Structures are given as C-alpha cells and as structure tokens.
Amino acid sequence: MTNPISAPQGGSLAGRPVRTRFAPSPTGFLHIGGARTALYAWAYARHHQGTFVLRIEDTDLQRSTPEAVQAILDGMAWLGLDPDEGPFYQTKRFDRYREVIDRMLADGTAYHCWASPAELDALRAEQRAAGAKPRYDGRWRPENAAGREKPAGVAPVVRFRNPDDGVVEWDDMVKGPIRIANAELDDLVIARADGSPTYNFCVVVDDWDMGITHVIRGDDHVNNTPRQINILRALGAQIPVYGHVPMIHGDDGQKLSKRHGAVSVMQYDADGFLPDAVVNYLARLGWSHGDDELFDRDAFVAWFDGSHLSASPSQFDTKKLRWLNNQYLRQLPDDELAARALPRIGRRLADTGTLVDDDPVDENRARAALEAAGVSLPAVCGLLKERAETLEELADLAMMFVTEPAVDAAELAAKMKPGSREALLAFAERVGAAGHSAEANAALIKAVCEEAGIKMPAFGMPIRLLVFGRAQTPAVDAVLALLPPERIAARIRQGLDRLSSDA
C-alpha cells in the first residue's frame, strides 16, 4: 500500500488505475444486499483492468465475530468474487489510525473535547426543546474553550473540525449531483474516549492508504459521505468517486428481511442455487443492459462501466431467481450436474438434514446406491434438469431411481383400468427384449396397450406409480430407459402383488 504521508497529496483521479473495495462489517453473514455491492465493485474493477480490494471493517469489537468473518470469506469465494488484495483487517491498523489522529491534532484539523455524555445529552434536549436540530455546538473548539478548565475525571474524545462554511458536493455514480451545506454537519468524533477510532474515520484512512478511486456502496451511507469527504480534504487526500446503490426490497415491496432472502449467501448454496445464476441475478438487481436477462460473467464485466445503475430500490423476486437458476442448470453438462447433485443424493440417503460440500461420505454413499440400482446419474440429470429449478429439486427427483417406490395403494387402484394389469404384466415380461431405449420402450408400450385394449393413460399413470412412486415424471418411455429392465419388471410385479393382497 502507498504511504500517504510521503505520497503526493490532492489532485485528480484522472489517469490513475481504478481501485475499488468491498468493506463489510463482520457482525453478521454476507447477505444478498452486501453480495450485490461486492459484485458491482468487483465488476467495475475488472471492467477497467483495475484492482478489487477486500477490507474487513471489524472495529466493532463487541459485535464482530470470527464466524461472521469466515461467513463473508466463504460467501465471496462461492460467488467467485476473489479480491486482488486483502482481506485487510481494521483491527490490525490501529497504530496507523493513531498516527493520523496525532497529525490532525498537530495540524489543528482535530481537537480534544471534554464534554461528558451527560452534558451532551442535556445539550441535545435543549436544542430539541427549542425546535433546533440536535448537533454538537463546538464548545471545546480551541477558540471557544480558551481559559476553560478541563473537567476532572473525564477522558476526552477527539473531534474532527468540520468546515463552518461552504458545501460538500460530489457527482454520485448512481444519484447524480449531491450538495450538502457544511452548516448541516457538526464536528464528528473520530476517536472515542478510550482512544479507539470511529467508523467514519477508519474508512477515510483506509480508502486513502489503499488508494481507492471508486467507492460503490449502499445508499444507507449517503449521510456518511460528506463527513468522509471533508476529512479526506483535511488530510490533503484525493477524493474517490462515490456511487450509492439503493436498497433491495422484498417481493412485497417491504424492506428485505430473512423471509425475503436476506439470509447468508451460503444458504443459497445449501438451497441448490448455482453461484453463476446468483451472480447473474444480482447483476440485474439494480442495473441493466438493454433487455438482456441471461449473460455470463465475462459479458457482465464487459458491459459494467458504472452506467445504467438504477436510482430506485430493487425488488427481490424469488420466482425470477428460481427461473434463472433453471436456465443455468439446463446449460450445465450432464457430468458436471451429476457431480453437483451427488452429495445431495447422499445426504438424502443418510437423512442427515445438512449439506457439506464435497463430503466424500455422502458422495460415496450416493455412488454405491446408484451402482446398486444400475443407474447412470449423468443420464438421470440430463433427463430431469428441465424440471428442476434447483439442485435440491434435482436431487429430490433423482431419488426415485435409487430408492424403492412407496406406492400409495389407493392412488394406484384409482388409476388402474380394466386391462391395465394385463398390459403392465406383459410389459414386465418383455421389457428389454428388443432393446432398452426410449424408442424401444415406446414401441413396447404401444404394443401392450393395443393387446390389452386400453389407452395410454391407463398404462402410463399406473406404471409411473409402480416403478417410481409418483404420478408425475418425464416422458414414461424415456424415464423407464434409465432403469435396468429387471428392476422395472421387479417393481411392477411387487407393486401389483401388494395391490392384490391389499384388495
């Protein structure tokens, strides 16, 4: 990193390599809103052949946890948003923050304030009673505190001396020109009484030291931006370009919550979503490129130049995400899809209720079951993937090939018609004799139905229930072709025998 004390100060960003950052606080999981911010910062850096920095803002020692840090790192890795630099941790930089604060105190851009919490509470109460905006009144600015005794037993905070006049303005990448009068801002605390630096101050020093040229973040930070710009100016640092993206709302237009999708990004992995599909969906959640809906990362990076970002809140649409995920499932080669479904099938066979990626125990369990059933998982996935919106749904569907069907006798009896039993037994007797393919099965089904004098539904519905335990499957001739003929015959006979005994 550049040492800003010896580096040239001020100046324009023109000609400087683009450097963006994602700076989450590890007080919870990486959720969809944070992931979208990270994606935009990552893509902007990639578009400009720049640098993407990951910074963990962990100065809130009471709420930050190692588990939350790991959840952020796991989520970033799953989404494929690998940083070029970092992760950097603010808790490792306290000496640097103290160095800058000491410099500001010496320069007169910061000062000590001995106002007690009780004194400040009383000040705010007076201001509210008078109908004024509560704000610090500068009572410990050096020119106002001349001759005043420092109160005993009160450790001072350090405040930034905000400019009294003029405006702070910037051309926001998303919201356009924003102007805020300095008279609206008071003197921000940049170091607490215990010496620990505050959020807005640490962010400024980090962005300065790390040479950040573009800050893309949520619009809940808009109020922080004028304060940060003023501190940067006081330090003689270059001001980044800011872009504040609006918040994400749920399907119902309300603030995004857990019931909408504001859960850990890794929950989407557990729920069977593909990272590329989630990235594609997040890219469109507040940005557009014409009418393009489906695009890969390379196309997104090529298009994402910081324009076409929406200034209005986005709406999270779970149905749209599921549809998009299905499009990505269909595009995956069958072998790769099978590899992703394998541990999920193993988990279902063990009924553990949890998913551990790349768990060899789950994978080996699934392989053994598939081998015993004589089933090719890639072939199964190739047939089923159009019907599945997630890997979890795909694994659910695939289970009908590796477990014995649980036949509902009442449902089966309702689907049986005169001639159904004869056609089913004839199919069990002859299946595979003339080849075992969808075409061969279709020809045999037609023949046994004609011989028994029944129509296709009188055969198709019962055989689905007998062989697969469900009334809905892909085309029956194709789905039967994925099970060995002897297994099909055994399931038909066993099911019909149970139906007879129940009757």
C-alpha positions in Angstrom: 0.0 0.0 0.0 1.0 3.6 -0.6 2.2 5.5 2.4 0.1 8.7 2.1 2.4 10.8 4.3 5.1 10.7 1.6 2.8 10.3 -1.4 1.6 13.3 -3.5 -1.5 14.9 -1.9 -4.7 16.1 -3.6 -5.0 16.2 -7.4 -7.3 14.5 -9.8 -8.2 10.8 -10.2 -7.7 11.1 -14.0 -5.1 8.7 -15.3 -5.0 6.7 -12.0 -5.6 2.9 -12.2 -9.1 2.0 -10.9 -9.2 0.6 -7.4 -12.4 -0.4 -5.8 -13.2 -2.0 -2.4 -15.8 -4.1 -0.6 -15.7 -3.3 3.1 -18.2 -5.4 5.1 -18.5 -5.3 8.9 -18.3 -8.9 10.3 -21.3 -8.5 12.6 -23.4 -11.0 10.6 -23.5 -13.1 7.5 -22.8 -11.9 3.9 -26.4 -11.3 2.7 -27.8 -10.6 -0.8 -27.5 -6.8 -0.4 -23.9 -7.0 0.6 -23.1 -9.5 -2.1 -24.6 -7.2 -4.8 -22.4 -4.3 -3.6 -19.4 -6.6 -3.7 -20.3 -7.8 -7.2 -20.6 -4.2 -8.5 -17.3 -3.2 -7.0 -15.6 -6.3 -8.3 -17.1 -5.9 -11.8 -16.2 -2.3 -12.1 -12.6 -3.0 -11.2 -12.5 -5.9 -13.7 -14.0 -3.8 -16.4 -11.3 -1.2 -16.1 -8.5 -3.7 -15.6 -8.2 -2.3 -12.0 -7.8 -3.7 -8.5 -10.5 -5.1 -6.2 -9.7 -4.8 -2.5 -11.4 -6.7 0.3 -11.4 -5.0 3.7 -13.0 -6.3 6.9 -14.2 -3.4 9.0 -14.0 -5.2 12.3 -13.5 -2.2 14.7 -16.9 -3.0 16.4 -15.2 -5.4 18.8 -18.4 -6.3 20.7 -20.3 -7.4 17.6 -17.6 -8.7 15.2 -17.0 -12.4 15.4 -14.6 -14.8 13.7 -17.6 -16.8 12.5 -19.0 -13.8 10.7 -15.6 -13.1 9.1 -15.4 -16.7 7.8 -19.0 -16.5 6.5 -18.1 -13.4 4.5 -15.0 -15.1 3.1 -16.9 -18.2 2.2 -19.7 -16.2 0.5 -17.2 -14.3 -1.5 -15.4 -17.4 -2.6 -18.6 -19.2 -3.5 -19.7 -16.3 -5.7 -16.3 -16.2 -7.3 -15.6 -12.6 -6.3 -11.9 -13.1 -5.5 -10.1 -10.0 -4.3 -6.8 -8.8 -5.8 -5.7 -7.5 -2.5 -6.8 -8.4 1.1 -8.5 -9.2 3.2 -7.2 -6.4 5.3 -8.5 -6.0 8.9 -9.1 -2.7 10.5 -8.1 -4.1 13.9 -4.6 -4.6 12.6 -4.3 -0.9 11.7 -4.9 0.9 15.0 -1.3 2.2 15.1 -1.9 3.8 11.7 -5.1 5.4 12.8 -3.4 6.9 15.9 -0.6 8.3 13.7 -3.1 10.1 11.5 -5.1 11.4 14.5 -1.9 12.8 16.1 -1.1 14.5 12.9 -4.5 16.1 12.7 -4.3 17.3 16.3 -1.0 18.9 15.4 -2.4 20.5 12.3 -5.5 21.8 14.0 -7.9 19.8 11.9 -8.9 17.9 15.0 -9.1 18.7 18.7 -9.9 17.2 22.1 -13.4 17.5 23.5 -14.1 17.1 27.2 -17.8 17.3 27.1 -19.3 14.4 29.1 -22.1 12.2 27.9 -24.5 13.8 30.4 -23.5 17.3 29.2 -24.1 16.3 25.6 -27.5 14.7 26.4 -28.6 18.0 28.1 -27.4 20.0 25.1 -29.5 17.9 22.7 -32.5 18.1 24.9 -32.2 21.9 24.9 -31.9 22.0 21.2 -34.9 19.8 20.6 -37.0 21.9 23.0 -36.1 25.0 21.0 -37.0 23.2 17.8 -33.4 23.1 16.6 -31.6 20.2 15.0 -29.5 18.4 17.7 -25.9 18.9 17.0 -22.6 19.5 18.8 -22.1 23.2 19.3 -18.3 23.3 19.1 -17.9 24.3 22.8 -14.4 22.6 23.0 -13.1 24.1 19.8 -9.8 25.8 20.8 -11.1 29.2 20.1 -14.2 28.6 22.2 -12.6 26.8 25.1 -9.8 29.3 25.8 -9.3 29.6 29.6 -11.9 26.8 30.3 -10.8 24.3 32.9 -10.7 20.7 31.7 -13.1 18.7 33.9 -11.5 16.2 36.2 -12.2 12.5 35.6 -13.4 13.0 32.0 -11.3 11.4 29.3 -11.6 13.5 26.1 -12.7 12.3 22.7 -11.1 13.6 19.6 -13.4 15.5 17.2 -12.8 16.5 13.5 -13.1 20.2 13.0 -15.6 20.4 10.2 -15.6 23.5 7.9 -18.1 26.1 9.0 -19.0 27.4 5.6 -19.4 26.2 2.0 -20.8 22.9 0.8 -19.8 19.4 0.2 -20.7 18.2 -3.2 -20.0 15.2 -5.4 -21.3 13.7 -8.6 -22.7 10.4 -7.5 -22.4 7.5 -10.0 -25.9 6.5 -9.2 -27.8 9.5 -7.8 -26.1 12.3 -9.7 -25.0 15.6 -8.2 -25.4 15.8 -4.4 -24.8 19.0 -2.3 -24.8 19.3 1.5 -24.1 22.5 3.3 -21.3 22.3 5.9 -23.6 24.2 8.3 -25.6 21.0 8.4 -22.7 19.0 9.7 -21.2 19.1 13.2 -17.7 18.2 14.5 -17.6 14.4 14.2 -16.0 12.3 16.9 -13.1 10.4 15.2 -11.6 8.8 18.4 -13.5 7.7 21.4 -12.5 8.5 25.0 -10.7 5.1 25.2 -8.7 6.1 22.1 -10.4 3.7 19.7 -11.1 5.2 16.3 -14.6 5.5 14.9 -16.1 4.1 11.8 -16.1 7.2 9.6 -12.5 8.0 10.4 -11.2 4.5 9.8 -12.9 4.3 6.5 -11.3 7.5 5.3 -7.8 6.5 6.3 -8.2 3.0 4.8 -9.5 4.5 1.5 -6.7 6.9 1.4 -3.9 4.4 2.3 -5.3 1.8 -0.1 -5.6 4.3 -3.0 -9.3 3.6 -3.5 -10.5 5.5 -6.5 -14.2 4.4 -6.6 -16.4 3.6 -3.7 -19.6 1.7 -4.6 -21.8 1.0 -1.6 -25.4 1.1 -0.3 -27.2 4.3 -0.1 -27.6 4.0 3.6 -24.0 5.5 3.6 -25.0 8.7 1.8 -25.1 10.7 5.1 -21.6 9.5 5.9 -20.1 10.6 2.6 -19.9 14.4 3.2 -18.2 13.8 6.5 -15.7 11.5 4.9 -15.0 13.9 2.0 -14.3 16.7 4.5 -11.8 14.5 6.4 -10.1 13.5 3.2 -9.8 17.1 2.2 -8.3 18.0 5.6 -5.7 15.3 5.0 -5.0 16.5 1.5 -6.1 13.2 0.1 -7.7 12.6 -3.3 -11.5 12.2 -3.2 -12.8 8.9 -4.6 -15.8 8.8 -7.0 -18.8 7.6 -5.0 -21.7 5.6 -6.1 -24.6 4.8 -3.7 -26.9 2.0 -4.9 -30.4 1.9 -3.4 -31.6 -0.8 -1.0 -33.2 -4.1 -2.1 -36.8 -4.7 -1.2 -38.6 -8.0 -0.9 -41.3 -9.4 -3.3 -43.9 -7.4 -1.4 -42.1 -4.1 -1.7 -41.1 -4.1 2.0 -37.6 -3.9 3.4 -35.7 -7.1 2.6 -35.7 -9.5 5.6 -35.0 -13.2 6.2 -38.3 -14.2 4.8 -37.5 -12.4 1.5 -33.9 -13.7 1.1 -31.8 -11.6 3.4 -30.0 -14.7 4.6 -26.5 -15.8 4.3 -25.3 -16.1 0.8 -24.2 -19.7 1.6 -27.9 -20.5 2.3 -28.4 -20.2 -1.5 -25.7 -22.9 -1.9 -27.5 -25.1 0.6 -30.8 -24.5 -1.2 -29.3 -25.7 -4.5 -28.7 -22.5 -6.4 -25.7 -22.2 -8.7 -23.3 -19.3 -8.0 -23.3 -18.2 -11.6 -27.0 -17.9 -11.6 -27.0 -15.9 -8.3 -24.3 -13.6 -9.8 -26.4 -13.1 -13.0 -29.5 -12.4 -10.9 -27.7 -9.9 -8.6 -26.2 -8.1 -11.6 -29.7 -7.3 -12.8 -31.0 -6.3 -9.4 -30.4 -2.6 -9.8 -28.5 -2.5 -13.2 -29.5 -3.2 -16.8 -28.0 -3.7 -20.2 -30.9 -3.3 -22.5 -33.3 -6.3 -22.3 -30.5 -8.8 -21.6 -31.5 -11.3 -18.9 -29.1 -14.2 -19.3 -25.4 -13.4 -19.5 -22.2 -14.8 -18.2 -19.6 -13.0 -16.0 -17.4 -12.1 -19.0 -20.3 -10.3 -20.7 -21.3 -8.6 -17.4 -17.7 -7.3 -16.8 -17.5 -6.1 -20.4 -20.8 -4.1 -20.0 -20.4 -2.8 -16.5 -18.9 0.6 -16.8 -20.8 2.2 -13.9 -23.7 3.5 -16.1 -27.3 2.2 -16.1 -27.4 1.8 -12.4 -30.9 2.3 -11.1 -31.5 5.1 -8.6 -34.7 3.3 -7.4 -34.9 0.5 -4.9 -34.8 -3.0 -6.5 -37.3 -5.7 -5.7 -36.1 -9.2 -4.9 -38.1 -11.8 -6.9 -37.6 -15.3 -5.7 -39.6 -16.7 -8.6 -37.3 -14.9 -11.1 -34.2 -16.2 -9.3 -35.5 -19.8 -9.5 -36.4 -19.4 -13.2 -32.9 -18.1 -13.8 -31.3 -20.9 -11.9 -33.2 -23.4 -14.0 -31.7 -21.8 -17.1 -28.2 -22.3 -15.7 -29.0 -25.9 -14.7 -30.0 -26.7 -18.3 -26.8 -25.3 -19.6 -24.5 -27.4 -17.4 -23.0 -30.6 -18.9 -24.7 -33.6 -17.5 -21.5 -34.9 -15.9 -20.9 -31.6 -14.1 -24.5 -31.5 -13.0 -24.3 -35.1 -11.7 -21.2 -34.2 -9.6 -23.1 -31.3 -8.0 -26.1 -33.4 -7.3 -24.2 -36.4 -5.9 -23.6 -35.2 -2.3 -27.2 -34.0 -2.1 -28.4 -37.5 -3.0 -26.0 -39.0 -0.5 -27.4 -36.6 2.2 -30.9 -37.8 1.4 -29.9 -41.4 1.7 -28.5 -40.7 5.1 -31.3 -38.3 6.0 -28.8 -36.1 7.9 -30.6 -32.8 7.2 -27.4 -30.9 6.5 -25.3 -30.4 3.4 -21.5 -30.4 3.5 -20.0 -29.6 0.1 -17.6 -32.2 -1.3 -18.3 -34.6 1.6 -16.8 -37.9 0.5 -19.0 -39.9 2.8 -22.2 -38.5 1.2 -20.7 -38.9 -2.3 -19.6 -42.5 -1.7 -23.0 -43.4 -0.3 -24.7 -42.0 -3.3 -22.3 -43.7 -5.7 -22.9 -47.1 -4.0 -26.7 -46.6 -4.3 -26.6 -45.6 -7.9 -24.3 -48.6 -8.7 -26.6 -51.0 -6.9 -29.6 -49.6 -8.8 -27.7 -49.8 -12.2 -28.4 -46.1 -12.8 -26.2 -43.5 -14.6 -26.6 -40.2 -12.7 -25.4 -38.1 -15.7 -28.2 -39.6 -17.8 -30.7 -39.1 -15.0 -29.7 -35.4 -14.6 -29.8 -34.9 -18.3 -33.4 -36.1 -18.4 -34.6 -34.3 -15.2 -32.8 -30.9 -15.3 -35.6 -29.2 -17.3 -38.0 -29.9 -14.4 -35.7 -28.8 -11.6 -35.2 -25.2 -10.6 -32.5 -26.0 -8.0 -30.0 -28.7 -7.3 -32.1 -29.7 -4.3 -35.2 -30.3 -6.5 -33.0 -32.2 -8.9 -31.7 -34.5 -6.1 -35.3 -35.0 -4.9 -36.3 -36.1 -8.4 -33.3 -38.4 -8.8 -34.2 -40.3 -5.6 -36.9 -42.2 -7.5 -34.1 -44.1 -9.3 -32.2 -45.2 -6.2 -34.9 -45.9 -3.6 -37.8 -48.4 -3.8 -41.1 -46.7 -4.6 -43.6 -46.1 -1.8 -46.8 -47.0 -3.7 -50.0 -45.5 -2.5 -52.4 -48.4 -2.9 -55.5 -46.2 -3.0 -54.0 -43.9 -5.6 -52.8 -46.8 -7.7 -56.2 -48.5 -7.6 -57.8 -45.3 -8.8 -55.5 -45.2 -11.8 -56.0 -48.8 -12.8 -58.5 -49.5 -15.5 -59.8 -52.8 -17.0 -56.8 -54.2 -18.9 -54.2 -52.2 -17.1 -52.9 -55.2 -15.1 -52.6 -57.3 -18.2 -50.7 -54.6 -20.1 -48.4 -54.0 -17.1 -47.5 -57.6 -16.7 -46.9 -58.0 -20.4 -44.6 -55.0 -20.3 -42.7 -56.5 -17.3 -42.3 -59.8 -19.2 -41.0 -58.3 -22.4 -39.2 -55.1 -21.3 -35.6 -55.0 -22.7 -36.1 -58.0 -25.0 -36.0 -55.7 -28.1 -33.5 -53.2 -26.7 -33.8 -50.8 -23.8 -34.1 -47.3 -25.1 -36.9 -44.7 -25.1 -37.8 -45.8 -28.7 -37.9 -49.5 -27.8 -40.0 -48.7 -24.7 -42.4 -46.6 -26.7 -42.9 -49.4 -29.2 -43.5 -51.9 -26.5 -45.9 -49.7 -24.6 -47.9 -49.2 -27.8 -48.0 -52.9 -28.4 -49.1 -54.0 -24.9 -51.8 -51.3 -24.8 -53.2 -52.4 -28.1 -53.2 -56.0 -27.0 -55.0 -55.1 -23.7 -57.4 -52.8 -25.5 -56.5 -49.7 -23.3 -55.4 -46.2 -23.9 -52.1 -44.8 -22.9 -53.3 -43.1 -19.6 -54.5 -46.5 -18.3 -50.9 -47.8 -18.6 -48.8 -44.6 -18.1 -50.2 -43.5 -14.8 -50.1 -46.9 -13.1 -46.5 -47.7 -14.3 -45.2 -44.4 -13.0 -46.6 -45.2 -9.6 -45.4 -48.7 -9.6 -41.9 -48.0 -10.8 -41.2 -44.6 -9.4 -43.7 -44.0 -6.7 -45.0 -40.8 -8.2 -47.7 -39.8 -10.8 -45.6 -37.1 -12.5 -42.4 -37.9 -14.4 -40.8 -37.0 -17.7 -42.0 -39.0 -20.7 -42.5 -42.5 -19.5 -40.7 -44.2 -22.3 -37.6 -42.1 -21.6 -37.6 -42.3 -17.8 -38.0 -46.1 -17.9 -35.0 -46.3 -20.2 -32.8 -45.1 -17.3 -33.6 -48.1 -15.0 -32.4 -51.7 -15.8 -35.2 -53.8 -17.3 -35.0 -56.4 -14.5 -35.5 -53.6 -11.9 -38.5 -52.3 -13.8 -40.0 -55.7 -14.0 -39.5 -56.4 -10.3 -41.1 -53.1 -9.2 -44.1 -53.7 -11.4 -44.7 -57.3 -10.1 -44.1 -56.4 -6.5 -46.4 -53.4 -6.7 -49.2 -55.4 -8.3 -48.8 -58.2 -5.8 -49.2 -55.7 -2.9 -52.2 -54.2 -4.6 -53.8 -57.7 -4.9 -53.0 -58.5 -1.3 -54.4 -55.2 0.0 -57.5 -55.8 -2.0 
